């Protein structure tokens, strides 16, 4: 199953209460859903491309991508999605890298995957995580199949759900991303965020 490319997973589950919708992934921006924008960036750079959600419903059928349901019985944060995806890949015989990203970052850079891979070349034992203006962005990160045992322990035995908590437990490589406008790692969490993204889109024509 190892194609030479990393696998990729989009965190497409979670709660969207602040947006007033069930699934934030399907919000439209510039005539395209947030999820479609992320898929377009990742699809050429990863194999396979997967979706992480709390359950394997048919909501994502239009995207024709495998949905990896959380192995835990309730929503437990992005670390649960990472854990469940690594378990799935391990069972399929894939032990390479896994690029993680969220579904709600419409300005995610096209060179994200290659930048993470380049940064991790010197020491593949460490996860690689983006930092932007000095703040870690752990949902934009590269993990390895070899990290699964430690992640499994953190999720199952310690009940951790946050990626930052996981990174605190292990050495990691940080990629400081050069500032640009709009922020490549801008997340849409509220209606005000969506309005701001729409204004940026109008200016850039992206």
C-alpha positions in Angstrom: 0.0 0.0 0.0 3.0 2.3 0.3 3.0 4.5 -2.8 6.0 6.8 -1.9 3.6 9.5 -0.9 2.3 10.2 2.6 -1.2 9.4 3.4 -3.5 12.3 4.2 -6.5 12.7 6.5 -8.9 15.6 6.7 -10.5 16.2 10.1 -14.1 16.5 9.0 -16.0 15.7 12.2 -16.2 17.6 15.4 -18.8 20.1 16.7 -20.1 23.1 14.6 -22.4 24.8 17.2 -20.9 28.2 16.7 -21.7 28.1 13.0 -25.2 26.9 13.6 -24.7 23.9 11.2 -24.3 20.2 11.7 -21.2 19.9 9.6 -18.8 22.8 9.0 -17.2 20.9 6.2 -20.2 21.6 3.9 -20.3 25.4 4.4 -19.8 27.1 1.0 -17.2 29.8 0.4 -17.0 31.3 -3.1 -19.3 28.6 -4.5 -17.3 25.6 -3.1 -17.5 23.8 0.2 -14.7 24.2 2.7 -14.1 20.5 2.4 -13.8 20.6 -1.4 -11.2 23.3 -1.1 -9.0 21.1 1.2 -9.5 18.0 -1.0 -8.3 19.9 -4.0 -5.1 20.9 -2.2 -4.3 17.5 -0.7 -5.4 15.1 -3.4 -2.3 15.5 -5.7 0.1 15.2 -2.8 -1.1 12.2 -0.7 -2.2 8.6 -1.2 -4.6 7.6 0.1 -6.7 10.6 1.1 -9.1 9.9 4.0 -11.7 11.7 5.9 -11.9 11.5 9.7 -15.4 11.8 11.3 -17.2 10.8 14.4 -19.1 8.1 12.5 -19.2 6.5 9.0 -22.4 8.2 7.9 -23.3 8.7 4.2 -22.9 12.5 4.5 -19.7 12.5 2.6 -20.7 10.2 -0.3 -20.3 13.0 -2.8 -16.6 13.1 -2.2 -15.9 9.5 -2.9 -13.3 9.3 -0.1 -13.0 6.6 2.6 -14.4 7.8 6.0 -12.5 6.7 9.0 -14.9 6.7 12.0 -13.6 7.5 15.4 -12.8 4.3 17.4 -13.9 6.0 20.6 -17.6 6.0 21.5 -17.9 9.8 21.7 -16.3 12.9 20.2 -13.0 13.2 21.9 -11.1 15.8 19.9 -8.7 15.7 17.0 -6.3 13.3 18.7 -9.0 10.6 18.4 -9.2 11.2 14.7 -5.5 10.9 14.3 -5.4 7.8 16.4 -8.3 6.1 14.5 -6.7 6.9 11.2 -3.3 5.5 12.2 -5.0 2.4 13.4 -6.8 2.0 10.1 -3.6 2.6 8.1 -1.7 0.1 10.3 -4.3 -2.5 9.6 -4.0 -1.9 5.9 -0.2 -2.4 6.0 0.7 1.3 5.6 3.5 2.4 7.9 4.6 5.7 6.3 3.8 9.3 7.0 0.3 10.8 7.6 -0.4 14.4 6.9 -3.2 15.8 9.1 -5.2 18.9 8.4 -8.6 20.4 9.2 -11.6 20.8 6.9 -12.1 24.5 7.7 -9.0 26.3 6.5 -9.8 27.6 3.1 -6.4 29.3 2.5 -4.3 26.2 3.3 -1.1 26.5 1.1 -0.6 24.2 -1.8 3.0 23.4 -0.7 2.0 22.3 2.9 2.6 18.6 2.3 6.0 19.0 0.7 7.1 21.5 3.3 6.2 19.1 6.1 8.0 16.2 4.3 11.1 18.3 3.8 11.2 19.4 7.4 10.9 15.8 8.6 13.7 14.4 6.5 16.4 14.7 9.0 14.6 12.9 11.8 11.5 10.8 10.8 11.1 9.7 14.3 9.5 13.1 15.2 6.1 14.5 14.2 6.4 17.7 12.3 4.1 20.6 13.1 3.5 24.1 11.6 4.0 27.2 13.7 2.6 30.5 12.5 3.7 33.8 14.1 5.1 31.8 17.0 1.9 29.8 17.7 1.8 26.0 17.0 -0.9 24.9 14.5 -1.0 21.2 15.4 -3.9 20.3 13.1 -1.4 21.0 10.2 1.1 18.3 10.9 2.9 15.2 9.8 2.9 12.0 11.8 4.4 8.5 11.3 3.0 5.0 11.7 5.7 4.4 14.4 3.9 7.0 16.6 0.8 4.8 16.9 1.7 3.0 20.1 2.4 6.3 22.0 -0.7 7.9 20.6 -2.8 4.8 21.5 -1.6 5.0 25.1 -2.3 8.7 25.3 -5.9 8.3 23.9 -6.9 5.0 25.6 -5.0 5.0 28.9 -4.7 8.8 29.5 -7.9 10.0 27.9 -6.2 12.8 26.0 -8.0 14.4 23.1 -5.8 17.4 22.1 -3.0 17.4 19.7 -1.0 19.9 21.8 -1.2 17.5 24.7 0.2 14.8 22.5 3.0 17.0 21.3 3.9 17.8 24.9 4.7 14.1 25.4 7.1 13.7 22.5 9.9 15.6 20.7 8.7 17.2 17.6 10.0 19.3 14.7 8.5 22.8 14.2 8.2 24.5 10.9 7.8 28.3 11.3 5.7 29.5 8.3 6.4 32.9 6.8 3.5 35.4 7.5 1.2 36.2 4.6 -2.3 37.6 4.2 -4.7 36.0 4.6 -3.2 33.6 7.1 -2.7 30.2 5.4 -4.0 28.6 8.6 -7.0 30.7 9.2 -9.9 28.6 10.5 -13.6 29.3 10.0 -15.2 28.8 13.4 -17.9 31.5 13.5 -20.1 33.4 11.1 -17.8 36.4 11.5 -14.9 34.2 10.4 -16.9 33.2 7.3 -17.6 36.8 6.5 -13.9 37.7 6.9 -12.9 34.8 4.6 -15.4 35.9 2.0 -13.9 39.4 2.0 -10.4 37.9 1.6 -11.6 35.7 -1.2 -13.1 38.7 -3.0 -9.8 40.5 -2.8 -7.6 37.6 -3.9 -9.9 36.0 -6.4 -8.9 32.6 -5.0 
